[in-house]
């Protein structure tokens, strides 16, 4: 693990550093809150250990700011404040756990392992929820669509269902009848242009310089985002 410790008490830092060495953890130690906040944004961390009272920027402000910026790294707050109201404030501002001084290094290590396990498990579940292709990332539970990291808003429910099904079956050619049966959920007799209309709408919403939904003349449609083309 790679952990950033923002703590201005040098003896506390020395103690934590010693236990990090025993556990095989890479630790970086910063004594100023503002400098620590900048370092958080410029690094990749498995966990943060943040003191409440810091020069430059206090730990509660650090927690609040990085949560506002949607950073999901686990945070353990260190502090001499042990009242329930202080603990609640720290947790409400984004801390995941709370260790009061003086503390046992073994307790701190147990808390570190617990919060990182939770975050790793959450990350696995979130990744499993997403259907991914070369350029697309689609969540069935939240019905979110991302292309190269950019969110695609305003898809209708049926547009999303059609997109999800085709991304789920890349390069497979479907007739209009098959798409109606598998996406709309019934066999459609009569006008099949509803599929054409939805494909056209999807193209307008997700295709800018690259084509993802391809017409297979005489058959139907397929999804393929590995083809390099500017023919929109």
Phi, psi and omega per residue, in radians:
X1 nan 2.680 3.096
X2 -2.095 1.964 -2.993
X3 -2.145 2.349 3.053
X4 -1.735 2.223 3.111
X5 -1.953 2.109 3.090
X6 -1.921 1.745 -3.001
X7 -2.649 2.260 -3.080
X8 -1.651 -0.046 3.089
X9 -1.591 1.945 -3.024
X10 -1.161 -0.583 3.133
X11 -1.195 -0.653 3.078
X12 -1.137 -0.730 3.113
X13 -1.075 -0.730 -3.139
X14 -1.092 -0.730 3.134
X15 -1.118 -0.810 3.140
X16 -1.115 -0.718 -3.126
X17 -1.068 -0.665 3.127
X18 -1.110 -0.751 -3.137
X19 -1.279 -0.557 3.039
X20 -1.054 -0.736 -3.132
X21 -1.072 -0.707 3.131
X22 -1.152 -0.581 -3.087
X23 -1.585 -0.064 -3.109
X24 1.273 0.528 -3.128
X25 -1.723 2.349 3.028
X26 -1.480 2.101 -3.121
X27 -2.107 2.475 3.004
X28 -2.088 2.360 -3.015
X29 -2.078 2.228 3.130
X30 -2.256 2.397 -3.018
X31 -1.739 -0.051 -3.089
X32 -2.128 2.335 -3.067
X33 -1.116 -0.756 -3.126
X34 -1.155 -0.750 3.096
X35 -1.124 -0.661 3.109
X36 -1.124 -0.724 3.104
X37 -1.051 -0.758 3.112
X38 -1.111 -0.671 -3.109
X39 -1.204 -0.601 3.087
X40 -0.982 -0.803 -3.058
X41 -1.279 -0.345 -3.091
X42 -1.837 0.242 -3.128
X43 -2.414 3.083 3.080
X44 -2.091 2.074 -2.977
X45 -2.213 2.487 3.038
X46 -1.463 -0.396 3.105
X47 -2.895 2.756 3.051
X48 -2.127 2.413 2.977
X49 -2.026 2.037 -2.967
X50 -2.192 2.189 3.053
X51 -1.309 2.603 3.139
X52 -1.212 -0.942 -3.069
X53 -1.648 1.969 -3.087
X54 -2.416 2.598 2.969
X55 -1.277 2.637 3.087
X56 1.541 -0.964 3.106
X57 -2.783 2.221 -3.091
X58 -1.299 2.816 -3.046
X59 -1.114 -0.612 3.125
X60 -1.123 -0.714 3.111
X61 -1.139 -0.704 3.085
X62 -1.010 -0.839 3.133
X63 -1.022 -0.846 -3.088
X64 -1.059 -0.777 -3.068
X65 -1.174 -0.742 -3.089
X66 -1.279 -0.481 3.049
X67 -1.277 -0.621 3.059
X68 -1.078 -0.520 3.136
X69 -1.556 0.161 3.028
X70 1.179 0.406 3.043
X71 -1.356 2.309 -2.996
X72 -1.868 0.239 3.136
X73 -1.125 2.432 3.111
X74 -1.194 2.490 -3.093
X75 -2.192 2.273 2.977
X76 -1.950 2.192 -3.129
X77 -1.625 2.293 3.035
X78 -1.860 2.341 3.134
X79 -2.880 2.715 3.021
X80 -1.496 -0.183 3.119
X81 -1.331 2.118 -3.052
X82 -2.124 0.187 3.118
X83 -1.311 2.716 -3.130
X84 -1.094 -0.668 -3.125
X85 -1.137 -0.628 3.093
X86 -1.169 -0.730 3.122
X87 -1.087 -0.758 3.130
X88 -1.086 -0.732 3.136
X89 -1.062 -0.823 3.139
X90 -1.042 -0.735 -3.132
X91 -1.220 -0.671 3.123
X92 -1.162 -0.492 3.141
X93 -1.440 -0.083 3.024
X94 2.167 -0.058 3.086
X95 -1.206 2.560 3.128
X96 -1.695 -0.361 3.089
X97 -2.706 2.976 -2.911
X98 -2.538 2.088 3.131
X99 -2.134 2.154 -3.105
X100 -1.608 2.530 3.093
X101 -1.514 2.537 -0.127
X102 -1.285 2.647 -3.095
X103 -2.342 2.767 3.060
X104 -1.459 2.304 3.073
X105 -0.988 -0.574 3.110
X106 -1.137 -0.659 3.087
X107 -1.126 -0.770 3.121
X108 -1.059 -0.760 -3.139
X109 -1.099 -0.677 3.119
X110 -1.128 -0.692 3.122
X111 -1.160 -0.709 3.123
X112 -1.045 -0.840 -3.113
X113 -1.116 -0.648 -3.113
X114 -1.177 -0.821 -3.083
X115 -1.231 -0.615 3.136
X116 -1.241 -0.601 3.064
X117 -1.097 -0.741 3.130
X118 -1.075 -0.781 -3.103
X119 -1.201 -0.666 3.116
X120 -1.129 -0.729 3.109
X121 -1.122 -0.730 3.110
X122 -1.103 -0.730 -3.129
X123 -1.112 -0.675 3.119
X124 -1.105 -0.791 -3.131
X125 -1.123 -0.709 3.130
X126 -1.133 -0.680 -3.139
X127 -1.205 -0.644 3.111
X128 -1.145 -0.490 -3.126
X129 -1.227 -0.438 -3.044
X130 -1.585 2.371 2.964
X131 -1.643 2.196 -3.049
X132 -2.164 2.610 3.010
X133 -2.346 -2.872 -3.081
X134 -1.082 -0.670 -3.109
X135 -2.095 -0.331 -3.024
X136 -1.769 2.581 2.972
X137 -2.417 2.056 -2.973
X138 -2.258 2.258 3.110
X139 -1.823 2.136 3.129
X140 -1.291 -0.594 -3.083
X141 -1.308 -0.714 -3.131
X142 -1.693 -0.173 3.136
X143 1.019 0.702 3.070
X144 -1.744 2.553 3.115
X145 -2.247 2.280 3.092
X146 -2.213 2.391 3.031
X147 -2.083 2.031 -3.076
X148 0.888 0.690 3.086
X149 1.525 -0.212 -3.122
X150 -1.616 2.286 -3.120
X151 -1.258 2.459 3.094
X152 -1.909 1.838 -3.079
X153 -1.549 3.014 2.916
X154 1.171 0.467 2.992
X155 -1.391 2.383 3.051
X156 -1.264 2.830 3.126
X157 -0.950 -0.755 -3.115
X158 -1.289 -0.576 3.045
X159 -1.074 -0.741 3.108
X160 -1.108 -0.800 -3.119
X161 -1.026 -0.745 3.138
X162 -1.152 -0.777 3.120
X163 -1.075 -0.803 -3.109
X164 -1.053 -0.779 -3.103
X165 -1.108 -0.712 -3.099
X166 -1.295 -0.641 3.054
X167 -1.138 -0.583 3.127
X168 -1.188 -0.372 -3.120
X169 -2.215 1.179 -3.067
X170 -1.119 2.467 3.053
X171 1.164 0.081 3.074
X172 -1.573 2.297 -3.094
X173 -1.546 2.266 3.128
X174 -2.104 2.407 2.995
X175 -1.337 2.889 3.090
X176 -1.077 -0.681 3.129
X177 -1.083 -0.728 3.128
X178 -1.123 -0.730 -3.137
X179 -1.157 -0.690 3.096
X180 -1.079 -0.720 -3.113
X181 -1.230 -0.722 -2.994
X182 -1.558 -0.447 3.137
X183 -1.752 -0.793 3.132
X184 -1.412 -0.400 3.037
X185 1.548 0.263 3.100
X186 -2.703 2.793 3.046
X187 -1.410 2.273 -3.027
X188 -1.910 2.121 3.124
X189 -1.889 2.197 3.136
X190 2.106 -2.277 -3.036
X191 -1.293 2.004 3.141
X192 -1.670 0.133 -3.072
X193 -1.214 -0.167 3.084
X194 -1.034 -0.599 3.077
X195 -1.161 -0.783 3.125
X196 -1.027 -0.720 -3.132
X197 -1.112 -0.770 -3.120
X198 -1.201 -0.678 3.074
X199 -1.086 -0.741 3.136
X200 -1.075 -0.746 3.125
X201 -1.148 -0.727 3.108
X202 -1.070 -0.754 3.136
X203 -1.032 -0.728 -3.140
X204 -1.135 -0.583 -3.040
X205 -1.520 -0.523 -3.023
X206 -2.016 -0.284 -3.097
X207 -1.823 2.147 3.092
X208 -2.001 -1.148 3.105
X209 -2.012 -0.064 -3.099
X210 -2.266 2.410 3.122
X211 -1.628 2.297 3.131
X212 -2.002 -0.571 -3.135
X213 -1.788 2.000 -2.974
X214 -1.913 2.369 3.064
X215 -1.460 2.232 3.035
X216 -1.850 1.794 -2.974
X217 -1.031 2.296 3.125
X218 1.479 -0.093 -3.115
X219 -2.162 -1.146 -3.085
X220 2.969 -2.158 -3.047
X221 -2.399 2.757 2.993
X222 -2.525 2.729 3.038
X223 -1.832 2.284 3.079
X224 -2.722 1.899 3.135
X225 -1.761 0.274 3.058
X226 -1.686 -0.199 3.136
X227 -1.383 2.252 3.104
X228 -1.564 1.914 -3.124
X229 -2.666 2.627 3.045
X230 -1.977 0.248 -3.081
X231 -1.512 1.642 -3.123
X232 -1.801 nan nan
